[in-house]
Amino acid sequence: MLVDKIENSVADKALHLASKADLANTKTDMIKWFVGLFMTLALMIIGLYFK
């Protein structure tokens, strides 16, 4: 009984794990955000420097 309950719990939790495709898409999205924010921050600092 307890073993079945544990196996069902593990199976339920395994359904919520991300696939490799999900992780790859998330990685590319994060890289796009980081590059965009870095460029914006760099331009702001350059603008303050020349002010």
Backbone as JSON, one array per atom type, in Angstrom:
{
  "sequence": "MLVDKIENSVADKALHLASKADLANTKTDMIKWFVGLFMTLALMIIGLYFK",
  "N": [[0.81, -1.18, 0.0], [1.82, 1.32, 0.9], [4.0, 1.5, -0.77], [2.78, 1.62, -3.29], [1.45, 4.03, -3.03], [3.61, 5.8, -2.84], [4.82, 5.36, -5.35], [2.79, 6.31, -7.05], [2.79, 8.97, -6.26], [5.36, 9.79, -7.08], [5.09, 9.39, -9.84], [3.1, 11.26, -10.44], [4.46, 13.65, -9.85], [6.49, 13.53, -11.73], [5.23, 14.16, -14.06], [5.13, 16.89, -14.12], [7.62, 17.84, -14.75], [10.01, 19.68, -16.7], [10.63, 19.46, -20.2], [13.43, 18.74, -22.43], [13.21, 20.39, -24.64], [11.62, 22.46, -23.64], [13.38, 23.57, -21.77], [15.44, 24.42, -23.47], [14.14, 26.39, -24.99], [13.54, 28.2, -22.97], [16.09, 28.92, -22.21], [17.07, 30.3, -24.49], [15.26, 32.43, -24.52], [15.92, 33.69, -22.11], [18.55, 34.5, -22.67], [18.07, 36.37, -24.7], [16.67, 38.35, -23.22], [18.65, 39.08, -21.33], [20.67, 40.15, -22.98], [19.31, 42.28, -24.18], [18.66, 43.85, -21.9], [21.24, 44.4, -20.98], [22.31, 45.91, -23.09], [20.61, 48.14, -22.99], [21.2, 49.14, -20.43], [23.93, 49.71, -20.77], [23.81, 51.74, -22.73], [22.45, 53.68, -21.25], [24.35, 54.29, -19.27], [26.44, 55.27, -20.86], [25.12, 57.49, -21.89], [24.77, 59.01, -19.55], [27.43, 59.51, -19.01], [28.25, 61.24, -21.06], [26.69, 63.39, -20.52]],
  "CA": [[0.0, 0.0, 0.0], [2.67, 2.5, 0.99], [4.83, 1.54, -1.98], [1.92, 2.09, -4.37], [1.2, 5.45, -2.81], [4.85, 6.5, -3.19], [4.98, 5.27, -6.8], [1.82, 7.23, -7.64], [3.26, 10.33, -5.98], [6.5, 10.04, -7.96], [4.59, 9.48, -11.2], [2.41, 12.55, -10.56], [5.46, 14.72, -9.86], [7.27, 13.42, -12.96], [4.47, 14.78, -15.15], [5.31, 18.34, -14.06], [9.0, 18.19, -15.08], [10.18, 20.31, -18.0], [11.35, 18.65, -21.18], [14.63, 19.39, -22.95], [12.78, 21.46, -25.54], [11.2, 23.58, -22.79], [14.58, 24.19, -21.2], [16.17, 25.11, -24.55], [13.4, 27.62, -25.3], [13.72, 29.11, -21.84], [17.47, 29.41, -22.26], [17.18, 31.32, -25.54], [14.51, 33.6, -24.08], [16.7, 34.38, -21.08], [19.68, 35.15, -23.32], [17.54, 37.56, -25.37], [16.38, 39.34, -22.2], [19.9, 39.57, -20.75], [21.35, 40.99, -23.97], [18.53, 43.51, -24.3], [18.85, 44.66, -20.69], [22.62, 44.85, -20.92], [22.47, 46.99, -24.06], [19.9, 49.31, -22.46], [21.99, 49.66, -19.31], [25.17, 50.28, -21.31], [23.47, 53.02, -23.36], [22.13, 54.63, -20.19], [25.6, 54.71, -18.64], [27.13, 56.11, -21.84], [24.39, 58.76, -21.93], [25.13, 59.76, -18.35], [28.83, 59.91, -19.1], [28.35, 62.38, -21.96], [25.8, 64.49, -20.1]],
  "C": [[0.86, 1.25, 0.0], [3.53, 2.64, -0.26], [4.01, 2.05, -3.16], [1.66, 3.58, -4.25], [2.43, 6.28, -3.2], [5.06, 6.5, -4.7], [4.02, 6.22, -7.51], [2.26, 8.69, -7.44], [4.42, 10.7, -6.9], [6.03, 10.2, -9.41], [3.87, 10.81, -11.43], [3.41, 13.7, -10.65], [6.29, 14.69, -11.14], [6.55, 14.06, -14.14], [4.71, 16.29, -15.22], [6.73, 18.78, -14.42], [9.07, 18.78, -16.49], [10.96, 19.38, -18.93], [12.59, 19.41, -21.65], [14.27, 20.54, -23.87], [12.33, 22.68, -24.74], [12.4, 24.32, -22.22], [15.37, 24.95, -22.26], [15.47, 26.41, -24.91], [13.57, 28.65, -24.19], [15.11, 29.72, -21.86], [17.62, 30.51, -23.31], [16.41, 32.58, -25.16], [15.28, 34.4, -23.03], [17.89, 35.11, -21.69], [19.22, 36.42, -24.03], [17.26, 38.67, -24.36], [17.66, 39.94, -21.63], [20.63, 40.49, -21.71], [20.63, 42.32, -24.11], [18.71, 44.42, -23.09], [20.26, 45.2, -20.58], [22.85, 46.01, -21.88], [21.8, 48.27, -23.56], [20.69, 49.95, -21.33], [23.27, 50.32, -19.8], [24.89, 51.63, -21.97], [23.11, 54.08, -22.33], [23.4, 55.16, -19.53], [26.4, 55.61, -19.58], [26.45, 57.47, -21.92], [24.69, 59.62, -20.71], [26.56, 60.26, -18.39], [28.98, 61.17, -19.96], [27.48, 63.57, -21.54], [26.54, 65.64, -19.48]]
}
